[in-house]
Amino acid sequence: MGSSPDEIQRLQIDDRVRRLRFSFAKLPVQEALDRYRNSLKRAGQSNIIRYAYYVQIDPREEAPPIRKAVPALGRRLWAERPEGTVTLAALSILGTLSRLGPIPATRLAAEERLQPQSLTRLVGNLERVGLVERQRNIVDRRALRIGLTEKGRTALIEDLNARQRWLEKAMATVLTDEERAGLTTAAQSMLKLAFHAKDLAE
């Protein structure tokens, strides 16, 4: 018996993603991520959503389901972002500046885990469109800090609100009360892991 059209489409999407991952494997991490996201975006929002939907979790795997669940949900939230918004890497910078306020470039690079040259390029692009600005340190006028502009803050809020609206609607429609409560609890644990300062590889 032949494969259904949906099954064929799923296999085509999976094959495309595998080829993308292989072709970007030897690139620097940030460049690989940027190219991977752009390639998925060019493939169309519908394909991104389908791929996120078809990510299967095998309970026999030693790695916990969270390893697949988090990226899958992240891809779906990415697909729900408004058209014409900044890249995910740039959005992360806006979020960090909103959370911490104006900070030196070295601190921002450390927070974002970016190489200085990568940060310089991203900040330069954001500065050109008026989303961030370089500010003089009040104490040491020779020192510069990078801060969020009002335009940047507005762009960040609009992006977050769009994803928040989708997430609230999806949770209310798809999840039970118990599942929503469990997801909220799990989110706190995931944030604790994400911001863990110690290098667990040591």
DRENPA-3360 file (N, C-alpha, C; in nm, 2 decimals, always signed):
BEGIN
1 = MGSSPDEI = +0.08/-0.12/+0.00/+0.00/+0.00/+0.00/+0.09/+0.12/+0.00 ~ +0.06/+0.22/-0.09/+0.14/+0.34/-0.10/+0.12/+0.44/+0.01 ~ +0.22/+0.53/+0.02/+0.22/+0.63/+0.13/+0.11/+0.73/+0.10 ~ +0.05/+0.79/+0.20/-0.05/+0.89/+0.19/+0.02/+1.02/+0.15 ~ -0.06/+1.12/+0.09/+0.01/+1.25/+0.06/+0.07/+1.32/+0.18 ~ +0.00/+1.31/+0.30/+0.06/+1.37/+0.42/+0.19/+1.31/+0.46 ~ +0.19/+1.17/+0.45/+0.31/+1.10/+0.48/+0.43/+1.14/+0.39 ~ +0.40/+1.15/+0.26/+0.50/+1.19/+0.16/+0.55/+1.33/+0.19;
9 = QRLQIDDR = +0.46/+1.42/+0.23/+0.50/+1.56/+0.26/+0.59/+1.56/+0.38 ~ +0.55/+1.48/+0.48/+0.63/+1.48/+0.61/+0.77/+1.43/+0.58 ~ +0.78/+1.32/+0.50/+0.91/+1.27/+0.46/+1.00/+1.37/+0.39 ~ +0.93/+1.45/+0.30/+1.00/+1.55/+0.22/+1.06/+1.66/+0.32 ~ +0.97/+1.70/+0.41/+1.02/+1.80/+0.51/+1.13/+1.75/+0.59 ~ +1.12/+1.62/+0.64/+1.22/+1.57/+0.73/+1.35/+1.56/+0.65 ~ +1.35/+1.52/+0.52/+1.47/+1.51/+0.44/+1.53/+1.64/+0.42 ~ +1.45/+1.75/+0.40/+1.50/+1.88/+0.38/+1.57/+1.93/+0.50;
17 = VRRLRFSF = +1.51/+1.90/+0.62/+1.58/+1.94/+0.74/+1.71/+1.87/+0.77 ~ +1.71/+1.74/+0.74/+1.83/+1.66/+0.76/+1.94/+1.72/+0.67 ~ +1.91/+1.75/+0.54/+2.01/+1.80/+0.45/+2.06/+1.94/+0.50 ~ +1.97/+2.02/+0.55/+2.01/+2.15/+0.60/+2.11/+2.13/+0.72 ~ +2.07/+2.04/+0.81/+2.16/+2.02/+0.93/+2.30/+1.97/+0.88 ~ +2.31/+1.88/+0.79/+2.43/+1.83/+0.74/+2.52/+1.94/+0.68 ~ +2.45/+2.02/+0.59/+2.53/+2.12/+0.52/+2.58/+2.23/+0.61 ~ +2.52/+2.25/+0.73/+2.56/+2.36/+0.82/+2.65/+2.31/+0.93;
25 = AKLPVQEA = +2.68/+2.18/+0.93/+2.74/+2.11/+1.05/+2.88/+2.17/+1.08 ~ +2.95/+2.22/+0.97/+3.09/+2.26/+0.99/+3.10/+2.41/+1.01 ~ +2.99/+2.48/+1.01/+2.99/+2.63/+1.02/+3.00/+2.67/+1.17 ~ +3.04/+2.79/+1.20/+3.03/+2.84/+1.34/+2.89/+2.83/+1.39 ~ +2.87/+2.80/+1.52/+2.74/+2.77/+1.57/+2.64/+2.88/+1.54 ~ +2.67/+3.01/+1.57/+2.57/+3.11/+1.54/+2.54/+3.13/+1.40 ~ +2.64/+3.12/+1.31/+2.61/+3.13/+1.17/+2.53/+3.02/+1.12 ~ +2.55/+2.90/+1.17/+2.47/+2.78/+1.13/+2.33/+2.80/+1.17;
33 = LDRYRNSL = +2.31/+2.85/+1.29/+2.17/+2.87/+1.34/+2.10/+2.97/+1.26 ~ +2.17/+3.08/+1.22/+2.11/+3.19/+1.14/+2.07/+3.14/+1.01 ~ +2.16/+3.06/+0.94/+2.13/+3.01/+0.81/+2.02/+2.90/+0.81 ~ +2.02/+2.82/+0.92/+1.91/+2.72/+0.93/+1.78/+2.78/+0.95 ~ +1.77/+2.89/+1.03/+1.64/+2.96/+1.05/+1.59/+3.02/+0.92 ~ +1.69/+3.09/+0.85/+1.65/+3.16/+0.73/+1.60/+3.06/+0.62 ~ +1.67/+2.94/+0.62/+1.63/+2.84/+0.52/+1.49/+2.79/+0.55 ~ +1.46/+2.77/+0.68/+1.33/+2.72/+0.72/+1.22/+2.83/+0.68;
41 = KRAGQSNI = +1.26/+2.95/+0.71/+1.17/+3.06/+0.68/+1.14/+3.07/+0.53 ~ +1.24/+3.05/+0.45/+1.22/+3.05/+0.30/+1.13/+2.94/+0.26 ~ +1.14/+2.83/+0.33/+1.06/+2.71/+0.30/+0.91/+2.74/+0.32 ~ +0.88/+2.84/+0.39/+0.74/+2.88/+0.41/+0.69/+2.84/+0.55 ~ +0.60/+2.93/+0.61/+0.55/+2.91/+0.74/+0.48/+2.77/+0.76 ~ +0.41/+2.73/+0.66/+0.33/+2.61/+0.67/+0.42/+2.49/+0.69 ~ +0.54/+2.49/+0.62/+0.63/+2.38/+0.63/+0.70/+2.38/+0.77 ~ +0.72/+2.50/+0.83/+0.78/+2.50/+0.96/+0.68/+2.45/+1.06;
49 = IRYAYYVQ = +0.56/+2.48/+1.05/+0.45/+2.43/+1.14/+0.44/+2.28/+1.13 ~ +0.44/+2.23/+1.00/+0.43/+2.09/+0.98/+0.54/+2.01/+1.04 ~ +0.66/+2.07/+1.03/+0.78/+2.00/+1.08/+0.77/+2.00/+1.23 ~ +0.73/+2.11/+1.30/+0.72/+2.11/+1.44/+0.61/+2.01/+1.49 ~ +0.51/+2.00/+1.41/+0.40/+1.90/+1.44/+0.45/+1.76/+1.43 ~ +0.53/+1.73/+1.33/+0.57/+1.59/+1.31/+0.69/+1.54/+1.39 ~ +0.75/+1.63/+1.47/+0.86/+1.59/+1.56/+0.80/+1.48/+1.66 ~ +0.85/+1.36/+1.65/+0.79/+1.26/+1.73/+0.88/+1.23/+1.85;
57 = IDPREEAP = +0.82/+1.20/+1.96/+0.90/+1.17/+2.09/+0.89/+1.02/+2.11 ~ +1.01/+0.96/+2.11/+1.01/+0.81/+2.14/+1.04/+0.79/+2.28 ~ +0.95/+0.74/+2.36/+0.97/+0.72/+2.51/+1.09/+0.62/+2.54 ~ +1.13/+0.54/+2.43/+1.24/+0.45/+2.46/+1.38/+0.52/+2.45 ~ +1.38/+0.64/+2.41/+1.51/+0.71/+2.40/+1.56/+0.75/+2.54 ~ +1.69/+0.74/+2.56/+1.74/+0.78/+2.69/+1.73/+0.93/+2.72 ~ +1.74/+1.01/+2.62/+1.73/+1.15/+2.63/+1.58/+1.19/+2.67 ~ +1.56/+1.28/+2.76/+1.42/+1.31/+2.80/+1.35/+1.38/+2.69;
65 = PIRKAVPA = +1.21/+1.36/+2.69/+1.13/+1.42/+2.58/+1.15/+1.58/+2.57 ~ +1.19/+1.64/+2.68/+1.21/+1.78/+2.68/+1.31/+1.83/+2.57 ~ +1.40/+1.74/+2.53/+1.50/+1.77/+2.43/+1.44/+1.80/+2.29 ~ +1.33/+1.73/+2.27/+1.26/+1.75/+2.14/+1.14/+1.85/+2.15 ~ +1.08/+1.84/+2.27/+0.96/+1.92/+2.29/+0.99/+2.07/+2.29 ~ +1.10/+2.11/+2.35/+1.13/+2.26/+2.36/+1.16/+2.31/+2.22 ~ +1.25/+2.25/+2.14/+1.27/+2.31/+2.01/+1.15/+2.31/+1.92 ~ +1.07/+2.20/+1.93/+0.95/+2.19/+1.85/+0.85/+2.31/+1.88;
73 = LGRRLWAE = +0.83/+2.34/+2.01/+0.74/+2.45/+2.05/+0.81/+2.58/+2.01 ~ +0.94/+2.59/+2.02/+1.01/+2.71/+1.98/+0.99/+2.74/+1.83 ~ +1.00/+2.63/+1.75/+0.98/+2.65/+1.60/+0.84/+2.70/+1.57 ~ +0.74/+2.64/+1.65/+0.60/+2.69/+1.62/+0.58/+2.83/+1.66 ~ +0.64/+2.87/+1.78/+0.63/+3.01/+1.82/+0.70/+3.10/+1.72 ~ +0.81/+3.06/+1.67/+0.88/+3.14/+1.56/+0.79/+3.16/+1.44 ~ +0.72/+3.06/+1.40/+0.63/+3.07/+1.29/+0.51/+3.16/+1.31 ~ +0.48/+3.19/+1.44/+0.37/+3.28/+1.47/+0.41/+3.42/+1.48;
81 = RPEGTVTL = +0.54/+3.45/+1.46/+0.58/+3.59/+1.48/+0.53/+3.67/+1.36 ~ +0.52/+3.81/+1.39/+0.47/+3.89/+1.28/+0.57/+3.90/+1.16 ~ +0.52/+3.92/+1.04/+0.60/+3.93/+0.92/+0.69/+4.05/+0.93 ~ +0.81/+4.03/+0.88/+0.91/+4.15/+0.87/+0.98/+4.18/+1.00 ~ +0.97/+4.10/+1.11/+1.03/+4.13/+1.23/+1.18/+4.09/+1.22 ~ +1.26/+4.13/+1.33/+1.40/+4.10/+1.33/+1.43/+3.95/+1.34 ~ +1.55/+3.91/+1.32/+1.59/+3.77/+1.34/+1.58/+3.73/+1.49 ~ +1.58/+3.60/+1.51/+1.58/+3.55/+1.64/+1.70/+3.59/+1.73;
89 = AALSILGT = +1.81/+3.60/+1.67/+1.93/+3.64/+1.74/+1.92/+3.79/+1.78 ~ +1.87/+3.87/+1.69/+1.85/+4.01/+1.72/+1.75/+4.03/+1.83 ~ +1.64/+3.95/+1.82/+1.53/+3.96/+1.92/+1.59/+3.92/+2.06 ~ +1.67/+3.83/+2.06/+1.73/+3.79/+2.19/+1.81/+3.90/+2.25 ~ +1.88/+3.98/+2.17/+1.96/+4.09/+2.21/+1.86/+4.20/+2.27 ~ +1.75/+4.22/+2.20/+1.66/+4.32/+2.25/+1.60/+4.28/+2.38 ~ +1.57/+4.15/+2.40/+1.52/+4.10/+2.52/+1.62/+4.11/+2.64 ~ +1.74/+4.08/+2.61/+1.85/+4.10/+2.71/+1.86/+4.24/+2.76;
97 = LSRLGPIP = +1.86/+4.33/+2.66/+1.87/+4.48/+2.69/+1.75/+4.52/+2.77 ~ +1.64/+4.47/+2.74/+1.51/+4.51/+2.81/+1.52/+4.46/+2.96 ~ +1.58/+4.34/+2.97/+1.59/+4.28/+3.11/+1.70/+4.34/+3.19 ~ +1.81/+4.38/+3.13/+1.93/+4.42/+3.21/+1.95/+4.57/+3.20 ~ +1.89/+4.64/+3.10/+1.92/+4.78/+3.08/+2.04/+4.80/+3.00 ~ +2.09/+4.92/+2.98/+2.21/+4.95/+2.90/+2.33/+4.88/+2.97 ~ +2.41/+4.81/+2.89/+2.53/+4.73/+2.94/+2.64/+4.74/+2.84 ~ +2.76/+4.72/+2.88/+2.88/+4.72/+2.79/+2.87/+4.61/+2.69;
105 = ATRLAAEE = +2.93/+4.63/+2.57/+2.93/+4.52/+2.47/+2.98/+4.39/+2.52 ~ +3.09/+4.40/+2.60/+3.15/+4.27/+2.65/+3.05/+4.19/+2.74 ~ +2.97/+4.26/+2.82/+2.87/+4.20/+2.90/+2.76/+4.14/+2.81 ~ +2.72/+4.22/+2.71/+2.61/+4.17/+2.62/+2.66/+4.05/+2.54 ~ +2.78/+4.05/+2.50/+2.83/+3.93/+2.43/+2.83/+3.81/+2.52 ~ +2.87/+3.83/+2.65/+2.87/+3.71/+2.74/+2.73/+3.66/+2.77 ~ +2.64/+3.75/+2.78/+2.50/+3.71/+2.81/+2.44/+3.64/+2.69 ~ +2.47/+3.68/+2.57/+2.42/+3.62/+2.45/+2.51/+3.50/+2.40;
113 = RLQPQSLT = +2.62/+3.48/+2.46/+2.71/+3.37/+2.42/+2.75/+3.39/+2.28 ~ +2.79/+3.51/+2.24/+2.83/+3.54/+2.10/+2.98/+3.59/+2.10 ~ +3.04/+3.56/+1.99/+3.17/+3.61/+1.96/+3.16/+3.76/+1.94 ~ +3.27/+3.84/+1.98/+3.26/+3.99/+1.96/+3.22/+4.03/+1.82 ~ +3.28/+3.97/+1.72/+3.25/+4.01/+1.58/+3.11/+3.98/+1.54 ~ +3.05/+3.87/+1.59/+2.91/+3.84/+1.56/+2.82/+3.95/+1.63 ~ +2.85/+3.98/+1.76/+2.77/+4.08/+1.83/+2.78/+4.22/+1.76 ~ +2.90/+4.26/+1.71/+2.92/+4.38/+1.65/+2.83/+4.39/+1.52;
121 = RLVGNLER = +2.83/+4.29/+1.45/+2.74/+4.29/+1.33/+2.60/+4.30/+1.36 ~ +2.55/+4.22/+1.46/+2.41/+4.23/+1.50/+2.37/+4.36/+1.56 ~ +2.45/+4.42/+1.64/+2.42/+4.55/+1.70/+2.43/+4.66/+1.60 ~ +2.52/+4.65/+1.51/+2.52/+4.74/+1.40/+2.40/+4.75/+1.32 ~ +2.34/+4.63/+1.29/+2.22/+4.62/+1.21/+2.10/+4.68/+1.29 ~ +2.10/+4.65/+1.42/+1.99/+4.70/+1.50/+2.00/+4.85/+1.52 ~ +2.12/+4.90/+1.53/+2.14/+5.04/+1.54/+2.10/+5.12/+1.42 ~ +2.13/+5.06/+1.30/+2.09/+5.13/+1.18/+1.94/+5.14/+1.16;
129 = VGLVERQR = +1.86/+5.05/+1.22/+1.72/+5.06/+1.21/+1.65/+5.13/+1.33 ~ +1.74/+5.18/+1.42/+1.69/+5.25/+1.53/+1.64/+5.17/+1.65 ~ +1.68/+5.05/+1.66/+1.62/+4.96/+1.77/+1.71/+4.97/+1.89 ~ +1.84/+4.99/+1.88/+1.93/+5.01/+1.99/+2.02/+5.13/+1.97 ~ +2.08/+5.18/+2.07/+2.17/+5.29/+2.06/+2.29/+5.27/+2.16 ~ +2.40/+5.34/+2.12/+2.52/+5.34/+2.21/+2.51/+5.46/+2.30 ~ +2.53/+5.44/+2.43/+2.52/+5.55/+2.53/+2.65/+5.56/+2.60 ~ +2.68/+5.69/+2.64/+2.80/+5.71/+2.72/+2.77/+5.68/+2.87;
137 = NIVDRRAL = +2.87/+5.61/+2.93/+2.85/+5.58/+3.07/+2.86/+5.71/+3.15 ~ +2.76/+5.73/+3.25/+2.76/+5.85/+3.32/+2.88/+5.87/+3.41 ~ +2.93/+5.76/+3.46/+3.05/+5.77/+3.55/+3.18/+5.78/+3.47 ~ +3.20/+5.71/+3.36/+3.31/+5.71/+3.28/+3.27/+5.74/+3.14 ~ +3.29/+5.87/+3.10/+3.24/+5.91/+2.97/+3.31/+5.85/+2.85 ~ +3.42/+5.78/+2.88/+3.49/+5.72/+2.77/+3.43/+5.58/+2.74 ~ +3.36/+5.53/+2.83/+3.30/+5.39/+2.82/+3.16/+5.40/+2.75 ~ +3.13/+5.31/+2.66/+3.01/+5.31/+2.59/+2.92/+5.19/+2.64;
145 = RIGLTEKG = +2.80/+5.21/+2.64/+2.70/+5.10/+2.67/+2.60/+5.09/+2.56 ~ +2.55/+4.97/+2.54/+2.44/+4.95/+2.44/+2.31/+4.94/+2.51 ~ +2.21/+5.02/+2.46/+2.08/+5.03/+2.53/+1.97/+5.02/+2.43 ~ +1.85/+4.99/+2.48/+1.73/+4.98/+2.39/+1.67/+5.11/+2.37 ~ +1.63/+5.14/+2.25/+1.55/+5.26/+2.22/+1.40/+5.24/+2.24 ~ +1.32/+5.34/+2.24/+1.18/+5.32/+2.25/+1.12/+5.24/+2.13 ~ +1.18/+5.27/+2.02/+1.14/+5.19/+1.90/+1.17/+5.04/+1.92 ~ +1.29/+5.01/+1.98/+1.33/+4.88/+2.00/+1.24/+4.81/+2.10;
153 = RTALIEDL = +1.21/+4.89/+2.21/+1.12/+4.83/+2.31/+0.98/+4.80/+2.25 ~ +0.93/+4.89/+2.17/+0.80/+4.86/+2.10/+0.80/+4.74/+2.01 ~ +0.91/+4.72/+1.94/+0.93/+4.61/+1.85/+0.93/+4.48/+1.93 ~ +1.00/+4.48/+2.04/+1.01/+4.36/+2.13/+0.87/+4.33/+2.19 ~ +0.80/+4.43/+2.23/+0.67/+4.40/+2.29/+0.57/+4.35/+2.19 ~ +0.57/+4.41/+2.07/+0.48/+4.36/+1.97/+0.51/+4.21/+1.93 ~ +0.64/+4.18/+1.92/+0.68/+4.04/+1.89/+0.63/+3.95/+2.00 ~ +0.66/+3.98/+2.12/+0.62/+3.90/+2.24/+0.47/+3.88/+2.25;
161 = NARQRWLE = +0.40/+3.99/+2.22/+0.25/+3.99/+2.23/+0.19/+3.90/+2.13 ~ +0.25/+3.90/+2.01/+0.19/+3.81/+1.90/+0.21/+3.66/+1.94 ~ +0.32/+3.63/+1.99/+0.34/+3.49/+2.03/+0.26/+3.45/+2.16 ~ +0.25/+3.55/+2.25/+0.17/+3.53/+2.37/+0.03/+3.50/+2.34 ~ -0.03/+3.57/+2.24/-0.17/+3.55/+2.20/-0.19/+3.41/+2.15 ~ -0.10/+3.37/+2.06/-0.11/+3.24/+2.00/-0.10/+3.13/+2.11 ~ +0.00/+3.15/+2.20/+0.03/+3.05/+2.30/-0.09/+3.04/+2.40 ~ -0.15/+3.15/+2.44/-0.27/+3.14/+2.53/-0.38/+3.08/+2.46;
169 = KAMATVLT = -0.41/+3.11/+2.34/-0.52/+3.04/+2.27/-0.50/+2.89/+2.25 ~ -0.37/+2.86/+2.21/-0.34/+2.71/+2.19/-0.35/+2.64/+2.32 ~ -0.30/+2.69/+2.43/-0.31/+2.62/+2.56/-0.46/+2.61/+2.61 ~ -0.54/+2.71/+2.58/-0.68/+2.70/+2.62/-0.75/+2.60/+2.54 ~ -0.71/+2.59/+2.41/-0.79/+2.50/+2.32/-0.74/+2.35/+2.33 ~ -0.61/+2.33/+2.34/-0.55/+2.20/+2.33/-0.53/+2.13/+2.46 ~ -0.49/+2.20/+2.56/-0.45/+2.14/+2.69/-0.57/+2.14/+2.79 ~ -0.56/+2.04/+2.88/-0.66/+2.03/+2.99/-0.61/+2.12/+3.10;
177 = DEERAGLT = -0.69/+2.14/+3.20/-0.65/+2.22/+3.32/-0.52/+2.17/+3.38 ~ -0.52/+2.03/+3.40/-0.41/+1.97/+3.46/-0.28/+1.99/+3.38 ~ -0.29/+1.97/+3.24/-0.18/+1.99/+3.16/-0.13/+2.13/+3.16 ~ -0.22/+2.23/+3.16/-0.17/+2.37/+3.17/-0.10/+2.40/+3.30 ~ -0.15/+2.34/+3.41/-0.08/+2.36/+3.54/+0.06/+2.29/+3.54 ~ +0.06/+2.17/+3.48/+0.19/+2.10/+3.47/+0.29/+2.18/+3.38 ~ +0.24/+2.24/+3.27/+0.33/+2.31/+3.18/+0.39/+2.43/+3.25 ~ +0.31/+2.50/+3.33/+0.35/+2.62/+3.41/+0.46/+2.58/+3.51;
185 = TAAQSMLK = +0.44/+2.47/+3.57/+0.54/+2.42/+3.67/+0.67/+2.38/+3.60 ~ +0.66/+2.31/+3.48/+0.77/+2.27/+3.41/+0.85/+2.39/+3.35 ~ +0.78/+2.50/+3.32/+0.85/+2.62/+3.26/+0.94/+2.68/+3.37 ~ +0.90/+2.68/+3.49/+0.99/+2.73/+3.60/+1.12/+2.65/+3.61 ~ +1.10/+2.52/+3.60/+1.22/+2.43/+3.61/+1.31/+2.45/+3.49 ~ +1.25/+2.47/+3.37/+1.33/+2.49/+3.25/+1.41/+2.62/+3.25 ~ +1.35/+2.73/+3.31/+1.42/+2.85/+3.33/+1.53/+2.84/+3.42 ~ +1.51/+2.76/+3.53/+1.62/+2.74/+3.62/+1.74/+2.67/+3.55;
193 = LAFHAKDL = +1.71/+2.57/+3.47/+1.82/+2.51/+3.39/+1.88/+2.60/+3.29 ~ +1.80/+2.68/+3.22/+1.85/+2.77/+3.12/+1.95/+2.87/+3.18 ~ +1.92/+2.92/+3.30/+2.01/+3.03/+3.35/+2.10/+2.98/+3.46 ~ +2.13/+2.85/+3.46/+2.22/+2.79/+3.55/+2.36/+2.84/+3.51 ~ +2.43/+2.90/+3.60/+2.56/+2.96/+3.57/+2.68/+2.86/+3.56 ~ +2.67/+2.75/+3.63/+2.78/+2.66/+3.64/+2.79/+2.58/+3.52 ~ +2.91/+2.56/+3.47/+2.93/+2.47/+3.35/+2.93/+2.33/+3.40 ~ +2.82/+2.26/+3.36/+2.80/+2.12/+3.40/+2.89/+2.02/+3.34;
201 = AE = +2.96/+2.07/+3.23/+3.06/+1.98/+3.17/+3.19/+1.96/+3.24 ~ +3.21/+2.05/+3.34/+3.33/+2.04/+3.41/+3.34/+1.92/+3.50;
% end
